[in-house]
Amino acid sequence: MNYLAILGFTLFVLITIIIYSIWSRIRHLTPSNDLSWVNENKYTAYAEINNDEVVLKNIRDFNWRTTKDFDERWIEKKFKISDCTKIWLVLEYFYPTRRPIAHTLLSFEFKDGTRISCSIEVRREPGERFSPIKGLLREFEIMYVWATEDDVIGVRSRCRKSETHLFEAIILGEGNQCRMLESYLKRTNQLNAKPEFYNSLFNNCTTNIASHVNDVYPGRVPRAIGVILPGLSPKLLKRNNLVKLRGGSIKEEMKINQIETRARAWDQDSDFGETIRNVDS
């Protein structure tokens, strides 16, 4: 093959790649809820809100044995927004050797002791894997995954090789935990009606949490690198009095609130939430 033929073939390959890349970007100009999704992202949650009364539908309640072996179940939950008493923050280092990269989610606790979690994450199509780089390129839609704690916290702390921490949040302002819950529910309904693209820097799990917090308590979470890169958030959490510290320092609290050992010892009959909060177990 002569040099001109090689050059022509190389140009053909490059042009093909460029055309495919442009087509891929055009294809993703508009986010969609109407694609084929992996099982755990199959349904978007939505809330029927009648003043204080809520019926939250499409709550994920999977029984995870491994990340690929599970029983699928979707449920609904009725509750009053005013019955929310506490908020918990989960910090998951899913690449424990790459500390800046992490995932955050919240869990809402009610007067009767029940809890429900919400994880803000990418909605994946079959064959897709999360990538922070792809998350910058309009590859993924964003979704609010409402789930039971033994599902969404359990799969992280029991089935993945993650380092998972559970903090109790400090809520400033009477009733702000209820306003946070209401803010989450309204955003859930917005995304159910009008999908958006996930963005690894500007529309991710932690930036949305910060937006919700600042929506109910302006200025509570400052602009900081720990919001963009949640793996760096522990110092931000301590400095701004956002979580309770039992050990005195954030390092000691991180040691106390790491939950994988307790989660993996769960007997599947007792309350999972109580098990992971029992520091003596």
C-alpha positions as CSV (number, residue, x, y, z in Angstrom):
1,M,0.0,0.0,0.0
2,N,1.6,3.4,-1.1
3,Y,1.7,6.5,1.1
4,L,-1.2,8.2,-0.7
5,A,-3.4,5.1,0.0
6,I,-2.3,5.1,3.6
7,L,-3.0,8.8,4.0
8,G,-6.4,8.4,2.3
9,F,-7.4,5.6,4.6
10,T,-6.2,7.5,7.6
11,L,-8.2,10.6,6.6
12,F,-11.3,8.4,6.0
13,V,-11.0,6.9,9.5
14,L,-10.5,10.3,11.1
15,I,-13.5,11.8,9.2
16,T,-15.6,8.8,10.2
17,I,-14.7,9.3,13.9
18,I,-15.4,13.0,13.7
19,I,-18.8,12.5,12.0
20,Y,-19.7,9.8,14.6
21,S,-18.7,12.1,17.5
22,I,-20.8,15.0,16.1
23,W,-23.7,12.7,15.5
24,S,-23.4,11.4,19.1
25,R,-23.4,14.9,20.5
26,I,-26.4,15.9,18.3
27,R,-28.3,12.8,19.4
28,H,-27.9,13.9,23.0
29,L,-28.9,17.6,22.5
30,T,-32.1,16.8,24.2
31,P,-32.3,14.8,27.5
32,S,-35.0,12.1,27.6
33,N,-36.9,9.9,30.0
34,D,-38.0,7.6,27.2
35,L,-35.0,5.4,26.6
36,S,-34.2,1.8,27.6
37,W,-32.7,1.8,31.1
38,V,-30.9,-0.6,33.4
39,N,-33.3,-2.3,35.9
40,E,-32.3,-0.2,38.9
41,N,-33.0,3.0,36.9
42,K,-36.1,1.8,35.1
43,Y,-38.6,4.1,36.7
44,T,-38.5,7.8,37.8
45,A,-40.0,8.5,41.1
46,Y,-42.8,11.1,41.5
47,A,-44.8,12.5,44.4
48,E,-48.5,13.3,44.7
49,I,-48.4,16.2,47.1
50,N,-51.6,17.4,48.7
51,N,-50.5,20.1,51.2
52,D,-48.7,18.2,53.9
53,E,-49.8,14.7,52.7
54,V,-47.5,12.9,50.2
55,V,-47.8,9.7,48.2
56,L,-44.3,9.0,46.8
57,K,-44.3,6.4,44.0
58,N,-41.7,4.3,42.2
59,I,-39.5,3.9,45.3
60,R,-36.8,1.3,44.7
61,D,-36.7,-1.5,47.2
62,F,-34.4,-4.1,45.7
63,N,-33.0,-7.0,47.7
64,W,-29.3,-7.0,46.7
65,R,-27.3,-10.1,47.1
66,T,-24.5,-8.8,44.8
67,T,-24.5,-5.8,42.4
68,K,-25.7,-8.2,39.6
69,D,-27.9,-10.5,41.6
70,F,-31.0,-8.9,43.1
71,D,-34.8,-9.2,43.6
72,E,-36.5,-6.2,41.9
73,R,-39.3,-4.5,43.8
74,W,-40.9,-1.0,43.5
75,I,-43.1,0.4,46.2
76,E,-44.9,3.6,47.3
77,K,-44.9,5.4,50.6
78,K,-47.4,7.7,52.2
79,F,-46.2,10.2,54.7
80,K,-46.5,13.8,56.0
81,I,-43.8,16.3,55.2
82,S,-44.2,17.8,58.7
83,D,-43.3,14.4,60.2
84,C,-39.7,14.6,59.0
85,T,-37.4,15.0,62.0
86,K,-33.9,14.3,60.8
87,I,-31.6,14.2,57.8
88,W,-28.7,11.9,57.3
89,L,-25.8,12.3,54.9
90,V,-24.1,9.3,53.2
91,L,-20.6,9.8,51.7
92,E,-19.4,6.9,49.5
93,Y,-15.9,6.6,48.2
94,F,-16.6,4.3,45.3
95,Y,-12.9,4.7,44.1
96,P,-11.3,4.5,47.6
97,T,-7.8,5.2,46.1
98,R,-9.1,8.3,44.3
99,R,-10.2,10.4,47.3
100,P,-11.6,13.5,45.5
101,I,-14.2,11.4,43.7
102,A,-17.2,10.3,45.8
103,H,-20.9,10.1,45.9
104,T,-23.3,11.7,48.4
105,L,-26.9,11.0,49.2
106,L,-29.5,11.9,51.9
107,S,-31.8,9.9,54.0
108,F,-34.9,11.5,55.6
109,E,-36.1,10.2,59.0
110,F,-39.7,10.5,60.3
111,K,-41.4,10.6,63.7
112,D,-42.2,6.9,63.6
113,G,-38.6,6.0,63.1
114,T,-39.0,5.1,59.4
115,R,-36.6,6.5,56.8
116,I,-36.4,6.9,53.1
117,S,-33.3,7.8,51.0
118,C,-32.8,9.8,47.9
119,S,-29.7,9.4,45.7
120,I,-29.1,11.9,42.9
121,E,-27.2,10.0,40.2
122,V,-26.9,9.2,36.5
123,R,-29.6,7.3,34.8
124,R,-27.8,4.6,32.8
125,E,-28.8,2.8,29.6
126,P,-27.9,-0.9,29.3
127,G,-24.1,-1.3,28.7
128,E,-23.3,2.2,30.1
129,R,-20.8,2.7,33.0
130,F,-20.4,5.8,34.9
131,S,-17.4,7.9,34.0
132,P,-16.7,11.4,35.4
133,I,-15.4,12.4,31.9
134,K,-18.5,11.2,30.1
135,G,-20.5,13.0,32.8
136,L,-19.1,16.2,31.3
137,L,-20.2,15.3,27.8
138,R,-24.0,15.1,28.0
139,E,-23.8,11.3,28.1
140,F,-26.2,10.8,31.0
141,E,-29.5,12.0,32.2
142,I,-29.8,12.9,35.9
143,M,-32.3,11.2,38.2
144,Y,-33.5,11.3,41.8
145,V,-33.5,7.7,43.0
146,W,-35.8,7.3,46.0
147,A,-35.2,4.1,47.8
148,T,-35.3,2.2,51.0
149,E,-32.1,2.4,53.1
150,D,-31.4,-1.3,52.8
151,D,-31.5,-0.9,49.1
152,V,-29.6,2.3,48.2
153,I,-27.3,2.4,51.2
154,G,-27.1,-1.4,51.5
155,V,-25.9,-2.0,47.9
156,R,-23.1,0.5,48.5
157,S,-22.0,-0.8,51.9
158,R,-22.7,-4.5,51.5
159,C,-22.1,-5.3,47.8
160,R,-19.5,-2.9,46.5
161,K,-15.9,-2.3,47.4
162,S,-16.8,1.1,48.6
163,E,-15.9,3.0,51.8
164,T,-19.2,4.3,53.1
165,H,-19.8,6.9,55.9
166,L,-23.1,7.9,57.5
167,F,-23.3,11.4,59.1
168,E,-26.2,12.9,61.0
169,A,-26.8,16.4,59.6
170,I,-27.1,19.5,61.7
171,I,-30.2,21.4,60.7
172,L,-30.3,25.1,61.4
173,G,-33.7,26.7,61.5
174,E,-36.9,25.2,62.9
175,G,-38.7,23.0,60.3
176,N,-35.9,23.3,57.7
177,Q,-35.6,19.5,57.5
178,C,-39.2,19.5,56.3
179,R,-38.5,22.2,53.8
180,M,-35.6,20.2,52.5
181,L,-37.8,17.2,52.0
182,E,-40.4,19.3,50.2
183,S,-37.7,20.8,48.0
184,Y,-36.4,17.4,47.1
185,L,-39.9,16.2,46.2
186,K,-40.6,19.2,44.0
187,R,-37.3,18.7,42.2
188,T,-38.2,15.0,41.7
189,N,-41.4,16.0,40.1
190,Q,-39.7,18.5,37.8
191,L,-37.2,15.9,36.5
192,N,-40.0,13.4,36.1
193,A,-41.8,15.9,33.8
194,K,-38.7,17.5,32.2
195,P,-35.5,15.5,32.2
196,E,-32.0,17.1,32.4
197,F,-28.5,16.1,31.7
198,Y,-26.1,15.1,34.5
199,N,-22.9,17.1,34.7
200,S,-20.0,15.9,36.7
201,L,-19.1,19.4,37.9
202,F,-22.3,21.5,37.8
203,N,-25.3,19.2,38.0
204,N,-24.2,16.3,40.2
205,C,-25.2,14.6,43.5
206,T,-23.5,17.2,45.8
207,T,-24.1,20.4,43.8
208,N,-27.8,19.5,43.9
209,I,-27.7,18.8,47.7
210,A,-26.0,22.2,48.2
211,S,-28.7,23.9,46.1
212,H,-31.5,22.3,48.2
213,V,-29.8,23.3,51.5
214,N,-29.2,26.9,50.3
215,D,-32.8,27.0,49.0
216,V,-34.1,26.6,52.5
217,Y,-31.2,28.3,54.4
218,P,-29.4,30.8,52.0
219,G,-25.7,30.7,52.3
220,R,-25.5,27.6,54.5
221,V,-23.2,25.8,52.0
222,P,-20.6,28.0,50.5
223,R,-19.0,27.7,47.1
224,A,-16.1,25.3,47.7
225,I,-14.1,22.6,46.0
226,G,-15.7,20.1,48.4
227,V,-19.0,20.6,46.6
228,I,-17.6,20.0,43.2
229,L,-15.4,17.1,44.4
230,P,-17.4,15.6,47.3
231,G,-14.6,13.3,48.3
232,L,-12.9,16.4,49.6
233,S,-16.1,17.5,51.6
234,P,-15.3,16.3,55.1
235,K,-13.4,19.4,56.1
236,L,-16.1,21.5,54.5
237,L,-18.7,19.6,56.6
238,K,-16.8,20.3,59.8
239,R,-15.8,23.9,59.1
240,N,-19.4,24.9,58.3
241,N,-21.0,22.8,61.1
242,L,-23.0,20.7,58.7
243,V,-22.7,17.4,60.5
244,K,-22.5,16.1,64.1
245,L,-19.1,15.1,65.4
246,R,-19.0,12.5,68.2
247,G,-15.2,12.1,68.2
248,G,-14.3,15.7,68.3
249,S,-12.5,15.8,65.0
250,I,-13.6,14.9,61.5
251,K,-11.0,12.2,61.2
252,E,-12.4,10.5,64.4
253,E,-16.0,10.9,63.1
254,M,-15.1,9.3,59.8
255,K,-13.7,6.3,61.7
256,I,-16.8,6.0,63.9
257,N,-19.3,6.4,61.1
258,Q,-17.8,4.0,58.6
259,I,-20.6,1.4,58.2
260,E,-19.4,-1.4,55.9
261,T,-18.7,-3.9,58.8
262,R,-22.0,-3.2,60.4
263,A,-23.9,-3.4,57.1
264,R,-22.3,-6.7,56.1
265,A,-23.2,-8.2,59.5
266,W,-26.9,-7.3,59.0
267,D,-29.1,-10.3,59.6
268,Q,-31.7,-9.2,56.9
269,D,-34.5,-9.5,59.5
270,S,-33.8,-6.6,61.9
271,D,-34.0,-2.9,60.8
272,F,-31.1,-2.2,58.5
273,G,-31.1,1.5,59.4
274,E,-30.8,0.7,63.1
275,T,-28.0,-1.8,62.4
276,I,-25.8,0.7,60.6
277,R,-26.3,3.3,63.2
278,N,-25.4,1.0,66.1
279,V,-21.8,1.9,66.7
280,D,-21.5,-0.8,69.4
281,S,-22.4,-3.6,67.0
